[in-house]
Amino acid sequence: MTVSGQPAPVLTTEDAVDRLGLLGLPFLFFLDLERARGNVLYRRYDGRYGLITPAV
């Protein structure tokens, strides 16, 4: 595991999907622009995207 010194990007879900595709990453941790809470966007085995969001 590596820890980045950079803060998590603040993005909309749509912008996170774009960034994940452009960078070719398997997953992306980001802060949701509207809620300022952490989310994880990931590429599923079927090529679609999954989104993990915090409970309430």
CHARMM-style PDB file with segment names, atoms N, HN, CA, C and O in Angstrom:
ATOM      1  N   MET     1       0.842  -1.152   0.000  1.00  0.00      PROA
ATOM      2  CA  MET     1       0.000   0.000   0.000  1.00  0.00      PROA
ATOM      3  C   MET     1       0.894   1.223   0.000  1.00  0.00      PROA
ATOM      4  O   MET     1       1.927   1.256   0.669  1.00  0.00      PROA
ATOM      5  N   THR     2       0.487   2.224  -0.753  1.00  0.00      PROA
ATOM      6  HN  THR     2      -0.352   2.198  -1.296  1.00  0.00      PROA
ATOM      7  CA  THR     2       1.193   3.498  -0.761  1.00  0.00      PROA
ATOM      8  C   THR     2       0.244   4.601  -0.322  1.00  0.00      PROA
ATOM      9  O   THR     2      -0.963   4.526  -0.553  1.00  0.00      PROA
ATOM     10  N   VAL     3       0.790   5.605   0.302  1.00  0.00      PROA
ATOM     11  HN  VAL     3       1.771   5.666   0.490  1.00  0.00      PROA
ATOM     12  CA  VAL     3      -0.002   6.735   0.752  1.00  0.00      PROA
ATOM     13  C   VAL     3       0.507   7.966   0.016  1.00  0.00      PROA
ATOM     14  O   VAL     3       1.706   8.245   0.008  1.00  0.00      PROA
ATOM     15  N   SER     4      -0.396   8.686  -0.590  1.00  0.00      PROA
ATOM     16  HN  SER     4      -1.370   8.459  -0.584  1.00  0.00      PROA
ATOM     17  CA  SER     4      -0.030   9.890  -1.319  1.00  0.00      PROA
ATOM     18  C   SER     4      -0.084  11.096  -0.390  1.00  0.00      PROA
ATOM     19  O   SER     4      -0.949  11.184   0.482  1.00  0.00      PROA
ATOM     20  N   GLY     5       0.829  12.004  -0.583  1.00  0.00      PROA
ATOM     21  HN  GLY     5       1.531  11.933  -1.292  1.00  0.00      PROA
ATOM     22  CA  GLY     5       0.830  13.249   0.157  1.00  0.00      PROA
ATOM     23  C   GLY     5      -0.147  14.261  -0.417  1.00  0.00      PROA
ATOM     24  O   GLY     5      -0.398  15.304   0.189  1.00  0.00      PROA
ATOM     25  N   GLN     6      -0.695  13.956  -1.578  1.00  0.00      PROA
ATOM     26  HN  GLN     6      -0.491  13.110  -2.070  1.00  0.00      PROA
ATOM     27  CA  GLN     6      -1.647  14.842  -2.239  1.00  0.00      PROA
ATOM     28  C   GLN     6      -3.042  14.625  -1.656  1.00  0.00      PROA
ATOM     29  O   GLN     6      -3.402  13.493  -1.334  1.00  0.00      PROA
ATOM     30  N   PRO     7      -3.828  15.682  -1.517  1.00  0.00      PROA
ATOM     31  CA  PRO     7      -5.207  15.506  -1.034  1.00  0.00      PROA
ATOM     32  C   PRO     7      -6.048  14.798  -2.087  1.00  0.00      PROA
ATOM     33  O   PRO     7      -5.745  14.845  -3.279  1.00  0.00      PROA
ATOM     34  N   ALA     8      -7.097  14.150  -1.633  1.00  0.00      PROA
ATOM     35  HN  ALA     8      -7.343  14.113  -0.665  1.00  0.00      PROA
ATOM     36  CA  ALA     8      -8.009  13.473  -2.560  1.00  0.00      PROA
ATOM     37  C   ALA     8      -8.685  14.520  -3.439  1.00  0.00      PROA
ATOM     38  O   ALA     8      -9.048  15.592  -2.956  1.00  0.00      PROA
ATOM     39  N   PRO     9      -8.856  14.216  -4.733  1.00  0.00      PROA
ATOM     40  CA  PRO     9      -9.522  15.185  -5.605  1.00  0.00      PROA
ATOM     41  C   PRO     9     -10.992  15.340  -5.228  1.00  0.00      PROA
ATOM     42  O   PRO     9     -11.639  14.382  -4.805  1.00  0.00      PROA
ATOM     43  N   VAL    10     -11.507  16.548  -5.384  1.00  0.00      PROA
ATOM     44  HN  VAL    10     -10.981  17.326  -5.728  1.00  0.00      PROA
ATOM     45  CA  VAL    10     -12.919  16.828  -5.147  1.00  0.00      PROA
ATOM     46  C   VAL    10     -13.595  16.838  -6.515  1.00  0.00      PROA
ATOM     47  O   VAL    10     -13.340  17.717  -7.338  1.00  0.00      PROA
ATOM     48  N   LEU    11     -14.464  15.848  -6.750  1.00  0.00      PROA
ATOM     49  HN  LEU    11     -14.672  15.133  -6.081  1.00  0.00      PROA
ATOM     50  CA  LEU    11     -15.042  15.644  -8.077  1.00  0.00      PROA
ATOM     51  C   LEU    11     -16.516  15.293  -7.992  1.00  0.00      PROA
ATOM     52  O   LEU    11     -16.999  14.852  -6.949  1.00  0.00      PROA
ATOM     53  N   THR    12     -17.220  15.488  -9.081  1.00  0.00      PROA
ATOM     54  HN  THR    12     -16.828  15.846  -9.928  1.00  0.00      PROA
ATOM     55  CA  THR    12     -18.542  14.887  -9.227  1.00  0.00      PROA
ATOM     56  C   THR    12     -18.311  13.440  -9.627  1.00  0.00      PROA
ATOM     57  O   THR    12     -17.207  13.081 -10.038  1.00  0.00      PROA
ATOM     58  N   THR    13     -19.321  12.620  -9.513  1.00  0.00      PROA
ATOM     59  HN  THR    13     -20.217  12.912  -9.179  1.00  0.00      PROA
ATOM     60  CA  THR    13     -19.175  11.218  -9.925  1.00  0.00      PROA
ATOM     61  C   THR    13     -18.849  11.132 -11.412  1.00  0.00      PROA
ATOM     62  O   THR    13     -18.041  10.299 -11.820  1.00  0.00      PROA
ATOM     63  N   GLU    14     -19.465  11.978 -12.217  1.00  0.00      PROA
ATOM     64  HN  GLU    14     -20.122  12.655 -11.885  1.00  0.00      PROA
ATOM     65  CA  GLU    14     -19.208  11.973 -13.660  1.00  0.00      PROA
ATOM     66  C   GLU    14     -17.748  12.327 -13.960  1.00  0.00      PROA
ATOM     67  O   GLU    14     -17.120  11.712 -14.821  1.00  0.00      PROA
ATOM     68  N   ASP    15     -17.214  13.320 -13.246  1.00  0.00      PROA
ATOM     69  HN  ASP    15     -17.724  13.820 -12.546  1.00  0.00      PROA
ATOM     70  CA  ASP    15     -15.811  13.689 -13.433  1.00  0.00      PROA
ATOM     71  C   ASP    15     -14.880  12.573 -12.964  1.00  0.00      PROA
ATOM     72  O   ASP    15     -13.821  12.360 -13.555  1.00  0.00      PROA
ATOM     73  N   ALA    16     -15.265  11.868 -11.915  1.00  0.00      PROA
ATOM     74  HN  ALA    16     -16.125  12.041 -11.435  1.00  0.00      PROA
ATOM     75  CA  ALA    16     -14.461  10.745 -11.427  1.00  0.00      PROA
ATOM     76  C   ALA    16     -14.420   9.622 -12.466  1.00  0.00      PROA
ATOM     77  O   ALA    16     -13.372   9.009 -12.671  1.00  0.00      PROA
ATOM     78  N   VAL    17     -15.543   9.351 -13.118  1.00  0.00      PROA
ATOM     79  HN  VAL    17     -16.394   9.850 -12.951  1.00  0.00      PROA
ATOM     80  CA  VAL    17     -15.578   8.336 -14.180  1.00  0.00      PROA
ATOM     81  C   VAL    17     -14.634   8.737 -15.303  1.00  0.00      PROA
ATOM     82  O   VAL    17     -13.880   7.907 -15.810  1.00  0.00      PROA
ATOM     83  N   ASP    18     -14.674  10.003 -15.691  1.00  0.00      PROA
ATOM     84  HN  ASP    18     -15.286  10.678 -15.279  1.00  0.00      PROA
ATOM     85  CA  ASP    18     -13.774  10.482 -16.747  1.00  0.00      PROA
ATOM     86  C   ASP    18     -12.315  10.321 -16.348  1.00  0.00      PROA
ATOM     87  O   ASP    18     -11.496   9.860 -17.143  1.00  0.00      PROA
ATOM     88  N   ARG    19     -11.990  10.700 -15.114  1.00  0.00      PROA
ATOM     89  HN  ARG    19     -12.655  11.074 -14.468  1.00  0.00      PROA
ATOM     90  CA  ARG    19     -10.602  10.614 -14.646  1.00  0.00      PROA
ATOM     91  C   ARG    19     -10.133   9.165 -14.572  1.00  0.00      PROA
ATOM     92  O   ARG    19      -9.002   8.856 -14.948  1.00  0.00      PROA
ATOM     93  N   LEU    20     -10.994   8.279 -14.089  1.00  0.00      PROA
ATOM     94  HN  LEU    20     -11.913   8.529 -13.783  1.00  0.00      PROA
ATOM     95  CA  LEU    20     -10.634   6.861 -13.995  1.00  0.00      PROA
ATOM     96  C   LEU    20     -10.313   6.310 -15.384  1.00  0.00      PROA
ATOM     97  O   LEU    20      -9.335   5.584 -15.564  1.00  0.00      PROA
ATOM     98  N   GLY    21     -11.148   6.664 -16.362  1.00  0.00      PROA
ATOM     99  HN  GLY    21     -11.942   7.254 -16.216  1.00  0.00      PROA
ATOM    100  CA  GLY    21     -10.918   6.203 -17.730  1.00  0.00      PROA
ATOM    101  C   GLY    21      -9.661   6.788 -18.342  1.00  0.00      PROA
ATOM    102  O   GLY    21      -8.905   6.075 -19.002  1.00  0.00      PROA
ATOM    103  N   LEU    22      -9.426   8.081 -18.134  1.00  0.00      PROA
ATOM    104  HN  LEU    22     -10.040   8.660 -17.598  1.00  0.00      PROA
ATOM    105  CA  LEU    22      -8.250   8.730 -18.714  1.00  0.00      PROA
ATOM    106  C   LEU    22      -6.946   8.215 -18.128  1.00  0.00      PROA
ATOM    107  O   LEU    22      -5.959   8.053 -18.846  1.00  0.00      PROA
ATOM    108  N   LEU    23      -6.940   7.956 -16.823  1.00  0.00      PROA
ATOM    109  HN  LEU    23      -7.742   8.088 -16.240  1.00  0.00      PROA
ATOM    110  CA  LEU    23      -5.713   7.510 -16.166  1.00  0.00      PROA
ATOM    111  C   LEU    23      -5.508   5.999 -16.233  1.00  0.00      PROA
ATOM    112  O   LEU    23      -4.414   5.508 -15.954  1.00  0.00      PROA
ATOM    113  N   GLY    24      -6.558   5.258 -16.603  1.00  0.00      PROA
ATOM    114  HN  GLY    24      -7.447   5.657 -16.829  1.00  0.00      PROA
ATOM    115  CA  GLY    24      -6.443   3.807 -16.698  1.00  0.00      PROA
ATOM    116  C   GLY    24      -6.264   3.122 -15.352  1.00  0.00      PROA
ATOM    117  O   GLY    24      -5.665   2.049 -15.265  1.00  0.00      PROA
ATOM    118  N   LEU    25      -6.786   3.748 -14.305  1.00  0.00      PROA
ATOM    119  HN  LEU    25      -7.272   4.619 -14.376  1.00  0.00      PROA
ATOM    120  CA  LEU    25      -6.639   3.186 -12.959  1.00  0.00      PROA
ATOM    121  C   LEU    25      -7.698   2.120 -12.683  1.00  0.00      PROA
ATOM    122  O   LEU    25      -8.779   2.165 -13.271  1.00  0.00      PROA
ATOM    123  N   PRO    26      -7.406   1.155 -11.793  1.00  0.00      PROA
ATOM    124  CA  PRO    26      -8.429   0.163 -11.430  1.00  0.00      PROA
ATOM    125  C   PRO    26      -9.466   0.747 -10.476  1.00  0.00      PROA
ATOM    126  O   PRO    26     -10.604   0.281 -10.441  1.00  0.00      PROA
ATOM    127  N   PHE    27      -9.080   1.773  -9.695  1.00  0.00      PROA
ATOM    128  HN  PHE    27      -8.155   2.152  -9.724  1.00  0.00      PROA
ATOM    129  CA  PHE    27     -10.018   2.423  -8.787  1.00  0.00      PROA
ATOM    130  C   PHE    27      -9.547   3.852  -8.518  1.00  0.00      PROA
ATOM    131  O   PHE    27      -8.399   4.207  -8.783  1.00  0.00      PROA
ATOM    132  N   LEU    28     -10.463   4.657  -7.986  1.00  0.00      PROA
ATOM    133  HN  LEU    28     -11.396   4.369  -7.770  1.00  0.00      PROA
ATOM    134  CA  LEU    28     -10.154   6.049  -7.684  1.00  0.00      PROA
ATOM    135  C   LEU    28     -10.894   6.467  -6.424  1.00  0.00      PROA
ATOM    136  O   LEU    28     -12.120   6.373  -6.355  1.00  0.00      PROA
ATOM    137  N   PHE    29     -10.148   6.927  -5.431  1.00  0.00      PROA
ATOM    138  HN  PHE    29      -9.153   7.003  -5.487  1.00  0.00      PROA
ATOM    139  CA  PHE    29     -10.746   7.502  -4.232  1.00  0.00      PROA
ATOM    140  C   PHE    29     -10.902   8.990  -4.471  1.00  0.00      PROA
ATOM    141  O   PHE    29      -9.959   9.641  -4.921  1.00  0.00      PROA
ATOM    142  N   PHE    30     -12.072   9.545  -4.179  1.00  0.00      PROA
ATOM    143  HN  PHE    30     -12.838   9.016  -3.814  1.00  0.00      PROA
ATOM    144  CA  PHE    30     -12.296  10.976  -4.368  1.00  0.00      PROA
ATOM    145  C   PHE    30     -13.322  11.471  -3.361  1.00  0.00      PROA
ATOM    146  O   PHE    30     -14.083  10.690  -2.791  1.00  0.00      PROA
ATOM    147  N   LEU    31     -13.328  12.787  -3.153  1.00  0.00      PROA
ATOM    148  HN  LEU    31     -12.709  13.421  -3.617  1.00  0.00      PROA
ATOM    149  CA  LEU    31     -14.338  13.416  -2.311  1.00  0.00      PROA
ATOM    150  C   LEU    31     -15.474  13.881  -3.209  1.00  0.00      PROA
ATOM    151  O   LEU    31     -15.251  14.580  -4.198  1.00  0.00      PROA
ATOM    152  N   ASP    32     -16.684  13.493  -2.860  1.00  0.00      PROA
ATOM    153  HN  ASP    32     -16.865  12.926  -2.056  1.00  0.00      PROA
ATOM    154  CA  ASP    32     -17.859  13.897  -3.615  1.00  0.00      PROA
ATOM    155  C   ASP    32     -18.038  15.409  -3.481  1.00  0.00      PROA
ATOM    156  O   ASP    32     -18.022  15.945  -2.373  1.00  0.00      PROA
ATOM    157  N   LEU    33     -18.204  16.080  -4.590  1.00  0.00      PROA
ATOM    158  HN  LEU    33     -18.216  15.644  -5.491  1.00  0.00      PROA
ATOM    159  CA  LEU    33     -18.312  17.541  -4.616  1.00  0.00      PROA
ATOM    160  C   LEU    33     -19.484  18.051  -3.792  1.00  0.00      PROA
ATOM    161  O   LEU    33     -19.362  19.069  -3.110  1.00  0.00      PROA
ATOM    162  N   GLU    34     -20.617  17.361  -3.842  1.00  0.00      PROA
ATOM    163  HN  GLU    34     -20.716  16.534  -4.396  1.00  0.00      PROA
ATOM    164  CA  GLU    34     -21.814  17.838  -3.156  1.00  0.00      PROA
ATOM    165  C   GLU    34     -21.803  17.542  -1.656  1.00  0.00      PROA
ATOM    166  O   GLU    34     -22.293  18.348  -0.864  1.00  0.00      PROA
ATOM    167  N   ARG    35     -21.254  16.407  -1.263  1.00  0.00      PROA
ATOM    168  HN  ARG    35     -20.856  15.753  -1.906  1.00  0.00      PROA
ATOM    169  CA  ARG    35     -21.330  15.982   0.138  1.00  0.00      PROA
ATOM    170  C   ARG    35     -20.013  16.066   0.892  1.00  0.00      PROA
ATOM    171  O   ARG    35     -19.990  15.941   2.116  1.00  0.00      PROA
ATOM    172  N   ALA    36     -18.918  16.278   0.175  1.00  0.00      PROA
ATOM    173  HN  ALA    36     -18.936  16.380  -0.820  1.00  0.00      PROA
ATOM    174  CA  ALA    36     -17.573  16.330   0.770  1.00  0.00      PROA
ATOM    175  C   ALA    36     -17.275  15.083   1.599  1.00  0.00      PROA
ATOM    176  O   ALA    36     -16.670  15.156   2.668  1.00  0.00      PROA
ATOM    177  N   ARG    37     -17.716  13.937   1.079  1.00  0.00      PROA
ATOM    178  HN  ARG    37     -18.208  13.877   0.210  1.00  0.00      PROA
ATOM    179  CA  ARG    37     -17.448  12.645   1.723  1.00  0.00      PROA
ATOM    180  C   ARG    37     -16.686  11.760   0.750  1.00  0.00      PROA
ATOM    181  O   ARG    37     -16.836  11.890  -0.465  1.00  0.00      PROA
ATOM    182  N   GLY    38     -15.876  10.867   1.280  1.00  0.00      PROA
ATOM    183  HN  GLY    38     -15.754  10.761   2.267  1.00  0.00      PROA
ATOM    184  CA  GLY    38     -15.068   9.996   0.445  1.00  0.00      PROA
ATOM    185  C   GLY    38     -15.880   8.936  -0.268  1.00  0.00      PROA
ATOM    186  O   GLY    38     -16.797   8.353   0.310  1.00  0.00      PROA
ATOM    187  N   ASN    39     -15.547   8.685  -1.521  1.00  0.00      PROA
ATOM    188  HN  ASN    39     -14.802   9.158  -1.991  1.00  0.00      PROA
ATOM    189  CA  ASN    39     -16.152   7.639  -2.344  1.00  0.00      PROA
ATOM    190  C   ASN    39     -15.040   6.887  -3.057  1.00  0.00      PROA
ATOM    191  O   ASN    39     -13.940   7.410  -3.233  1.00  0.00      PROA
ATOM    192  N   VAL    40     -15.329   5.671  -3.462  1.00  0.00      PROA
ATOM    193  HN  VAL    40     -16.222   5.246  -3.318  1.00  0.00      PROA
ATOM    194  CA  VAL    40     -14.394   4.900  -4.279  1.00  0.00      PROA
ATOM    195  C   VAL    40     -15.135   4.449  -5.533  1.00  0.00      PROA
ATOM    196  O   VAL    40     -16.174   3.792  -5.461  1.00  0.00      PROA
ATOM    197  N   LEU    41     -14.587   4.810  -6.663  1.00  0.00      PROA
ATOM    198  HN  LEU    41     -13.743   5.343  -6.723  1.00  0.00      PROA
ATOM    199  CA  LEU    41     -15.104   4.384  -7.959  1.00  0.00      PROA
ATOM    200  C   LEU    41     -14.166   3.305  -8.480  1.00  0.00      PROA
ATOM    201  O   LEU    41     -12.948   3.470  -8.418  1.00  0.00      PROA
ATOM    202  N   TYR    42     -14.702   2.217  -8.988  1.00  0.00      PROA
ATOM    203  HN  TYR    42     -15.692   2.083  -9.039  1.00  0.00      PROA
ATOM    204  CA  TYR    42     -13.851   1.143  -9.482  1.00  0.00      PROA
ATOM    205  C   TYR    42     -14.435   0.530 -10.743  1.00  0.00      PROA
ATOM    206  O   TYR    42     -15.636   0.603 -11.000  1.00  0.00      PROA
ATOM    207  N   ARG    43     -13.544  -0.079 -11.524  1.00  0.00      PROA
ATOM    208  HN  ARG    43     -12.568  -0.138 -11.316  1.00  0.00      PROA
ATOM    209  CA  ARG    43     -13.959  -0.756 -12.751  1.00  0.00      PROA
ATOM    210  C   ARG    43     -14.324  -2.195 -12.396  1.00  0.00      PROA
ATOM    211  O   ARG    43     -13.515  -2.927 -11.825  1.00  0.00      PROA
ATOM    212  N   ARG    44     -15.544  -2.591 -12.739  1.00  0.00      PROA
ATOM    213  HN  ARG    44     -16.201  -1.996 -13.203  1.00  0.00      PROA
ATOM    214  CA  ARG    44     -16.016  -3.936 -12.422  1.00  0.00      PROA
ATOM    215  C   ARG    44     -15.480  -4.948 -13.435  1.00  0.00      PROA
ATOM    216  O   ARG    44     -14.957  -4.569 -14.483  1.00  0.00      PROA
ATOM    217  N   TYR    45     -15.610  -6.214 -13.122  1.00  0.00      PROA
ATOM    218  HN  TYR    45     -16.035  -6.522 -12.271  1.00  0.00      PROA
ATOM    219  CA  TYR    45     -15.121  -7.281 -13.996  1.00  0.00      PROA
ATOM    220  C   TYR    45     -15.813  -7.278 -15.357  1.00  0.00      PROA
ATOM    221  O   TYR    45     -15.244  -7.757 -16.338  1.00  0.00      PROA
ATOM    222  N   ASP    46     -17.047  -6.737 -15.430  1.00  0.00      PROA
ATOM    223  HN  ASP    46     -17.509  -6.347 -14.634  1.00  0.00      PROA
ATOM    224  CA  ASP    46     -17.787  -6.713 -16.703  1.00  0.00      PROA
ATOM    225  C   ASP    46     -17.537  -5.436 -17.500  1.00  0.00      PROA
ATOM    226  O   ASP    46     -18.184  -5.211 -18.523  1.00  0.00      PROA
ATOM    227  N   GLY    47     -16.587  -4.582 -17.033  1.00  0.00      PROA
ATOM    228  HN  GLY    47     -16.061  -4.765 -16.202  1.00  0.00      PROA
ATOM    229  CA  GLY    47     -16.245  -3.371 -17.755  1.00  0.00      PROA
ATOM    230  C   GLY    47     -17.035  -2.141 -17.329  1.00  0.00      PROA
ATOM    231  O   GLY    47     -16.695  -1.022 -17.714  1.00  0.00      PROA
ATOM    232  N   ARG    48     -18.074  -2.337 -16.546  1.00  0.00      PROA
ATOM    233  HN  ARG    48     -18.349  -3.246 -16.234  1.00  0.00      PROA
ATOM    234  CA  ARG    48     -18.836  -1.197 -16.043  1.00  0.00      PROA
ATOM    235  C   ARG    48     -18.148  -0.651 -14.800  1.00  0.00      PROA
ATOM    236  O   ARG    48     -17.083  -1.127 -14.405  1.00  0.00      PROA
ATOM    237  N   TYR    49     -18.768   0.350 -14.190  1.00  0.00      PROA
ATOM    238  HN  TYR    49     -19.633   0.736 -14.510  1.00  0.00      PROA
ATOM    239  CA  TYR    49     -18.192   0.965 -12.999  1.00  0.00      PROA
ATOM    240  C   TYR    49     -19.030   0.653 -11.773  1.00  0.00      PROA
ATOM    241  O   TYR    49     -20.248   0.498 -11.855  1.00  0.00      PROA
ATOM    242  N   GLY    50     -18.359   0.563 -10.639  1.00  0.00      PROA
ATOM    243  HN  GLY    50     -17.370   0.688 -10.572  1.00  0.00      PROA
ATOM    244  CA  GLY    50     -19.030   0.422  -9.353  1.00  0.00      PROA
ATOM    245  C   GLY    50     -18.663   1.623  -8.500  1.00  0.00      PROA
ATOM    246  O   GLY    50     -17.595   2.209  -8.671  1.00  0.00      PROA
ATOM    247  N   LEU    51     -19.549   1.990  -7.579  1.00  0.00      PROA
ATOM    248  HN  LEU    51     -20.417   1.513  -7.440  1.00  0.00      PROA
ATOM    249  CA  LEU    51     -19.299   3.138  -6.728  1.00  0.00      PROA
ATOM    250  C   LEU    51     -19.589   2.742  -5.282  1.00  0.00      PROA
ATOM    251  O   LEU    51     -20.680   2.274  -4.958  1.00  0.00      PROA
ATOM    252  N   ILE    52     -18.611   2.935  -4.441  1.00  0.00      PROA
ATOM    253  HN  ILE    52     -17.725   3.315  -4.704  1.00  0.00      PROA
ATOM    254  CA  ILE    52     -18.765   2.681  -3.005  1.00  0.00      PROA
ATOM    255  C   ILE    52     -18.913   4.037  -2.324  1.00  0.00      PROA
ATOM    256  O   ILE    52     -18.041   4.900  -2.425  1.00  0.00      PROA
ATOM    257  N   THR    53     -20.030   4.205  -1.632  1.00  0.00      PROA
ATOM    258  HN  THR    53     -20.738   3.504  -1.549  1.00  0.00      PROA
ATOM    259  CA  THR    53     -20.306   5.467  -0.946  1.00  0.00      PROA
ATOM    260  C   THR    53     -20.510   5.198   0.541  1.00  0.00      PROA
ATOM    261  O   THR    53     -20.872   4.085   0.924  1.00  0.00      PROA
ATOM    262  N   PRO    54     -20.283   6.199   1.378  1.00  0.00      PROA
ATOM    263  CA  PRO    54     -20.474   5.997   2.809  1.00  0.00      PROA
ATOM    264  C   PRO    54     -21.960   5.898   3.157  1.00  0.00      PROA
ATOM    265  O   PRO    54     -22.809   6.492   2.493  1.00  0.00      PROA
ATOM    266  N   ALA    55     -22.251   5.142   4.201  1.00  0.00      PROA
ATOM    267  HN  ALA    55     -21.561   4.659   4.740  1.00  0.00      PROA
ATOM    268  CA  ALA    55     -23.623   5.077   4.695  1.00  0.00      PROA
ATOM    269  C   ALA    55     -23.944   6.405   5.354  1.00  0.00      PROA
ATOM    270  O   ALA    55     -23.100   6.992   6.031  1.00  0.00      PROA
ATOM    271  N   VAL    56     -25.120   6.857   5.162  1.00  0.00      PROA
ATOM    272  HN  VAL    56     -25.805   6.380   4.612  1.00  0.00      PROA
ATOM    273  CA  VAL    56     -25.636   8.122   5.680  1.00  0.00      PROA
ATOM    274  C   VAL    56     -24.572   9.005   6.182  1.00  0.00      PROA
ATOM    275  OT1 VAL    56     -24.855  10.108   6.649  1.00  0.00      PROA
TER     276      VAL     56
END
